[in-house]
Amino acid sequence: MSDELVELRDSIRPVLEAAGPAADLDSAWSSAVELGWLMTAASEDLGGLGLGLTSMTLVSTECGRMVSRLPMVSALASIDVLGHAADVARVEAMMAGTLIAMPLADSAIVQSSDTLTGSAEALPCVDRAEAFLLWTEDHSMLYVVPKEASGLTLTSTPTWDATRQLSRATLSEISLSTVEIIAVDDQARRLVARLLTLRDVLLAADTVGVANALLDTTIEHLQVRYQFGRPLAMFQALKHRVADLRTQLTGAEALLENTLALLEQDLSNTDAAVAAMKASTLATQVSSSIAEEGLQLHGGIGMAQEHICHLYLKRAMLNCRLGRQGCNYANDIAERFINSCKVAGG
């Protein structure tokens, strides 16, 4: 990690830790804007930090560590893609705090003549958002829909994860004249491919952050909780369970780091999409495993719904359903990747 990235991490972590897990969104968003976290998604010629994809994933990882309510995956991916579409005005507005939300799950919107119909799933923070960055199902059009567009209906979709506010956007024959088209045809397909790959990578980073924080919390509990006059951390069986979890997490971190190195050159091709899905799949599986083991290793207190473990568990479980992990193509990729890991490991 470069000195610039270390400085960025060291500036983000204390702010999020001081606010506490799942801190109030309004104050967290103000801090993110004022401290320039959104600027990590833009190049220097657009007024951003120009630190590349790694800086964006670092922000997402730190937000995951504190199960932050910030819609960073959506905001960072949108800024990046709008920047590559040369939409300078929107990029500058978003870095200044304007939120244009994008769906965190697969959507199904089709163009028929001069109208758009369908739905977009898992849009974060729609109360704060001023518009939505959406695309057609065949990726032939990327566009921005204003919040007040006629024919747009927003429906809250409550989840177990209390750290996210997600909604469904239903488009009912919205006229193309009421939306702003960012790109069409081949350019749109390239930008949407980049957007989806970014979304997977940033979700993977968030998930790695969740897993790290929960494993650290679990280890701390084992060190201070005594049984038979000894800390639980002294029991060999528990040591082995934690060591196994740490090994799994190290593998997920290594794959994410390797994926970032591969994606720095090109985010819009098929290889990039597959690499991002692999990183996301492994991260969510490892995070879910750590979350479930963490609850058990906390004993009775871990089963209490009010315990912080449940914030991490529910975020990890929801991350398993976001990004492209639910589509058939992603499931096929994931199955082949996991099988190859089993073969490699004997």
C-alpha positions in Angstrom: 0.0 0.0 0.0 1.4 3.4 -1.0 2.0 6.2 1.5 -1.0 8.1 0.0 -3.3 5.1 0.6 -2.0 4.6 4.1 -2.7 8.3 4.9 -6.2 7.9 3.4 -6.9 4.9 5.5 -5.5 6.5 8.7 -7.8 9.6 8.0 -10.9 7.5 7.5 -10.7 4.9 10.2 -10.6 7.2 13.3 -13.6 9.2 12.0 -15.7 6.1 11.5 -14.5 4.6 14.8 -15.4 7.8 16.7 -18.9 7.7 15.2 -19.3 4.1 16.2 -20.9 1.1 14.3 -23.9 1.9 12.2 -23.6 5.6 13.0 -26.2 8.2 12.0 -26.3 8.7 8.2 -26.6 12.5 8.2 -23.4 13.1 10.2 -21.5 10.3 8.5 -22.4 11.7 5.0 -21.3 15.2 6.0 -18.0 13.8 7.2 -17.6 11.8 3.9 -18.1 14.9 1.8 -16.0 17.2 3.9 -13.1 14.9 4.1 -13.1 14.1 0.4 -13.8 10.3 0.5 -16.0 10.7 -2.5 -13.1 12.2 -4.4 -11.4 8.8 -4.5 -13.7 7.9 -7.4 -12.6 10.7 -9.7 -9.5 11.5 -11.6 -7.4 14.5 -10.9 -8.5 16.3 -14.1 -12.1 16.1 -12.7 -11.1 17.4 -9.3 -10.7 14.1 -7.7 -7.7 12.5 -5.9 -6.7 10.3 -8.8 -5.6 7.4 -6.6 -7.4 4.7 -8.6 -9.5 1.7 -7.9 -7.5 0.7 -4.8 -8.5 3.9 -3.0 -12.2 3.3 -3.7 -12.0 -0.2 -2.3 -10.2 1.1 0.7 -13.0 3.5 1.5 -15.5 0.7 1.0 -13.5 -1.7 3.3 -13.4 0.9 6.1 -17.1 1.5 5.8 -17.7 -2.2 6.1 -15.5 -2.4 9.2 -17.9 -0.1 11.0 -21.0 -1.4 9.2 -21.5 2.2 8.1 -24.8 3.4 6.7 -23.0 5.4 4.0 -24.1 4.4 0.5 -20.5 4.3 -0.6 -20.7 1.4 -3.1 -23.4 3.2 -5.0 -21.9 6.7 -4.8 -18.3 5.7 -5.7 -19.3 3.5 -8.6 -21.7 6.2 -10.0 -19.0 8.9 -9.8 -16.5 6.7 -11.5 -18.7 5.8 -14.4 -20.2 9.3 -14.9 -16.6 10.5 -14.9 -15.7 8.1 -17.7 -18.8 9.3 -19.5 -17.4 12.9 -19.3 -20.4 14.1 -17.3 -18.2 16.7 -15.4 -21.1 18.6 -13.9 -22.6 15.6 -12.2 -19.3 14.3 -11.0 -18.5 17.7 -9.4 -22.0 17.8 -7.8 -21.7 14.3 -6.4 -18.3 15.0 -4.9 -19.9 18.0 -3.2 -22.6 15.8 -1.7 -25.3 15.2 -4.3 -26.3 11.6 -4.2 -27.3 9.8 -7.5 -28.1 6.3 -6.4 -27.7 3.1 -8.4 -29.2 -0.3 -7.8 -27.1 -2.8 -5.8 -28.9 -5.8 -7.3 -29.9 -6.9 -10.8 -32.6 -4.9 -12.4 -35.0 -5.5 -15.3 -35.8 -2.4 -17.3 -36.7 -2.5 -21.0 -37.1 0.2 -23.6 -40.2 0.0 -25.7 -40.4 2.7 -28.4 -39.9 5.9 -26.5 -40.7 4.7 -22.9 -38.9 2.7 -20.1 -40.7 0.1 -18.1 -39.5 -2.3 -15.4 -37.9 -2.2 -11.9 -34.5 -1.6 -10.3 -33.8 -3.4 -7.1 -31.9 -2.4 -3.9 -31.5 1.3 -4.4 -29.8 2.8 -1.3 -30.9 6.0 0.6 -33.6 7.0 -1.8 -34.7 9.7 0.7 -31.4 11.4 0.2 -30.9 10.7 -3.5 -31.8 13.4 -6.1 -31.8 11.0 -9.0 -31.0 7.4 -10.0 -28.4 6.0 -12.4 -30.1 3.1 -14.3 -29.7 1.0 -17.4 -31.7 -1.2 -19.7 -31.7 -4.9 -19.3 -29.7 -5.4 -22.5 -27.2 -2.7 -21.4 -27.9 -0.7 -24.6 -28.8 2.5 -22.7 -27.4 4.2 -19.5 -29.4 7.1 -18.2 -30.3 9.2 -15.2 -33.9 9.3 -13.9 -34.8 12.3 -11.8 -36.6 11.5 -8.5 -39.7 13.4 -9.4 -40.1 11.8 -12.9 -43.7 10.9 -13.8 -44.2 7.2 -13.7 -41.4 6.5 -11.1 -42.6 4.7 -7.9 -40.2 4.1 -5.0 -41.1 1.3 -2.6 -39.1 0.6 0.6 -37.9 -3.0 0.9 -37.1 -3.6 4.6 -34.3 -6.2 5.2 -32.8 -7.7 8.3 -29.7 -5.5 7.7 -30.5 -2.5 9.8 -27.5 -0.6 8.4 -29.0 -0.1 4.9 -32.1 1.6 3.6 -33.0 -0.2 0.3 -35.9 0.5 -2.0 -37.3 -0.7 -5.3 -37.8 1.7 -8.2 -40.7 0.8 -10.5 -40.7 2.5 -13.9 -44.1 2.6 -15.6 -43.8 3.8 -19.1 -41.5 6.7 -18.3 -41.0 8.8 -21.3 -37.4 9.1 -22.6 -37.9 12.8 -22.7 -38.0 12.9 -18.9 -34.7 11.1 -18.4 -31.1 12.2 -19.3 -29.4 9.6 -21.5 -25.7 9.2 -20.6 -24.8 6.7 -23.3 -26.3 4.3 -25.8 -25.2 1.2 -27.8 -21.6 0.1 -27.5 -20.5 3.0 -25.3 -23.4 2.2 -22.9 -22.5 -1.5 -22.8 -18.9 -0.6 -21.9 -19.9 1.8 -19.2 -22.5 -0.6 -17.7 -20.0 -3.4 -17.7 -17.6 -1.1 -15.9 -20.3 -0.2 -13.4 -21.3 -3.8 -12.6 -17.7 -4.8 -12.2 -17.0 -1.8 -9.9 -20.1 -2.7 -7.9 -19.0 -6.3 -7.3 -15.5 -5.2 -6.3 -16.7 -2.5 -3.9 -19.2 -5.0 -2.4 -16.4 -7.5 -1.9 -14.3 -4.8 -0.2 -17.2 -3.9 2.1 -17.6 -7.6 2.9 -13.9 -8.0 3.7 -14.2 -5.1 6.1 -17.2 -6.7 7.8 -15.4 -10.0 8.2 -12.2 -8.3 9.6 -14.2 -6.3 12.2 -16.2 -9.3 13.3 -13.2 -11.6 13.6 -11.3 -8.9 15.6 -14.4 -8.5 17.9 -14.6 -12.3 18.4 -10.9 -12.6 19.2 -11.2 -9.8 21.8 -14.2 -11.5 23.4 -12.2 -14.8 23.7 -9.3 -12.9 25.3 -11.4 -11.3 28.0 -14.1 -13.9 28.7 -13.0 -16.5 31.3 -14.1 -20.0 31.9 -12.6 -22.4 34.5 -10.2 -19.6 35.5 -8.7 -19.2 32.0 -9.5 -16.9 29.1 -11.4 -18.7 26.3 -8.5 -17.8 24.0 -6.4 -20.3 25.8 -8.5 -23.3 24.8 -6.9 -25.1 21.9 -10.1 -26.1 20.1 -11.2 -22.4 20.0 -7.7 -21.4 18.8 -8.0 -23.8 15.9 -11.4 -22.5 14.9 -10.2 -18.9 14.9 -7.0 -19.8 13.0 -9.2 -21.5 10.3 -11.3 -18.3 10.0 -8.2 -16.1 9.8 -6.8 -18.3 7.1 -10.0 -18.1 5.1 -10.1 -14.3 5.5 -6.5 -14.0 4.4 -7.4 -15.9 1.2 -10.3 -13.6 0.5 -8.1 -10.5 1.0 -5.4 -11.9 -1.2 -7.9 -12.6 -4.0 -9.4 -9.1 -3.7 -5.9 -7.6 -3.8 -5.0 -9.7 -6.9 -8.3 -8.7 -8.5 -7.5 -5.0 -8.0 -4.2 -5.4 -9.7 -5.9 -7.1 -12.7 -8.6 -4.5 -13.0 -6.5 -1.4 -12.9 -6.0 -1.7 -16.6 -9.5 -2.4 -17.8 -12.8 -2.7 -15.9 -15.2 -3.3 -18.9 -14.2 -6.6 -20.4 -15.5 -10.1 -19.6 -12.3 -11.2 -17.8 -12.8 -8.2 -15.4 -16.4 -9.2 -14.8 -15.4 -12.8 -13.9 -12.5 -11.7 -11.7 -14.8 -9.3 -9.8 -17.4 -12.0 -9.3 -14.8 -14.4 -8.0 -13.6 -11.9 -5.4 -17.1 -11.0 -4.4 -18.2 -14.7 -4.1 -15.3 -15.7 -2.0 -15.5 -12.6 0.2 -19.2 -13.1 1.0 -18.8 -16.8 1.7 -15.9 -16.2 4.1 -17.8 -13.3 5.7 -20.9 -15.4 6.3 -18.8 -18.2 7.7 -17.0 -15.8 10.1 -20.3 -14.2 11.1 -21.9 -17.5 12.0 -18.8 -18.8 13.8 -18.5 -15.4 15.6 -22.0 -15.7 17.0 -21.2 -19.2 18.4 -17.8 -18.2 19.8 -19.5 -15.3 21.7 -21.6 -17.9 23.5 -25.0 -17.0 24.9 -24.4 -13.3 24.6 -23.8 -13.7 20.9 -27.3 -15.1 20.5 -28.9 -11.9 21.8 -30.3 -9.9 18.9 -29.1 -6.7 20.5 -25.4 -7.8 20.3 -23.2 -6.1 17.7 -22.5 -9.5 16.2 -25.9 -9.4 14.6 -25.2 -6.2 12.8 -22.3 -7.8 11.1 -24.1 -11.1 10.5 -27.0 -9.5 8.8 -24.8 -7.3 6.6 -22.8 -10.3 5.6 -25.9 -12.2 4.7 -27.4 -9.4 2.7 -24.1 -8.9 0.8 -24.5 -12.5 -0.5 -27.6 -11.4 -2.4 -26.3 -8.1 -3.8 -24.3 -7.5 -7.0 -24.4 -10.1 -9.7 -24.3 -13.1 -7.3 -28.0 -13.9 -7.9 -27.9 -14.2 -11.7 -27.4 -17.6 -13.4 -24.1 -16.5 -15.1 -22.7 -15.5 -11.7 -23.8 -18.7 -10.1 -22.2 -20.8 -12.8 -18.9 -18.8 -12.4 -19.1 -19.2 -8.6 -19.7 -22.9 -8.8 -16.8 -23.5 -11.2 -14.5 -21.2 -9.1 -15.3 -22.9 -5.8 -14.8 -26.4 -7.3 -11.5 -25.3 -8.7 -10.4 -24.1 -5.3 -11.4 -27.5 -3.8 -9.4 -29.3 -6.4 -6.3 -27.1 -5.9 -6.6 -27.6 -2.1 -6.8 -31.4 -2.5 
